[in-house]
Amino acid sequence: MTMQTLNLKPNHKAVRDYYAALGQTQQLSLLHEGAVAPHFANLLRVCARQFGWSLEEQYHLPRKGQRP
């Protein structure tokens, strides 16, 4: 079985877009996880596509007697 390698360089459009989005978010002083997560998810989505994968951003686990 051959291991696939992720093709992602610092100058890749997805990486540049990620940092640009983080910069815009930072200008709004929104640096909490909820504000940053969508930008990181977009980057992960691009990476996953290279392997034919998809990204499930938030998967709720049912827990007996607790909120998901």
N, C-alpha and C positions, 0 to 999 in steps of 0.2 A: 504494500500500500504506500503510495507516494503522498507525502505531506505537502499540502498546498501552502503557499506563502502569500501573505497579504501584500498587495501592491499599494503602498501608501507612503508617500514622501512628504516632507514638511511643506513643499511648494504645491502639493496636490490641491485642486480647487476645493474639495470638501474640507480640508484642514484650514485653508485660508478663510473659507466661509464660517467655519466654527469660531476661529479667533475674532473675526469681524463681528459676529453675533455676540460673543462674550464682551467685546469692547463696547458695543451699544448697550448691553445689559448693565455693564459696570457704570456707564455714564448716568444711568437711571438709579444707581446705588442699589441694584437688585442682585445681590450675590448669594442668595440662599439657594438651597438645592432645588426648590420648585422652579426658580427662574432659570437656572443653568441646565437642568435636566433635558428640556426639549432640544436645546442646541447639541448636547452630547448625544442624544438619541438620533438626531439627524446624521451625525458623523458615524455612529455605529451602524445605522441603516445602510450607508454607502459601503462600509466595510463588509457587512453581512452579504450584500448583493454580490460581491465578488465570489462568494462561495455558494451562491444559490440559496442562501438562508434568508429568513425574515426576522424582524425584531418585534417582540411582544413587549411593549414599554412597561406596562404595569399589569402584572398578573396577580389577581386577588386570590388568596388562599383562604378557603373557608375554614374557620376554626371554631370548634364547638364552644358556645358560650362567650365568644369574643367577636369583636368587629374584625373584618378582613384586613 
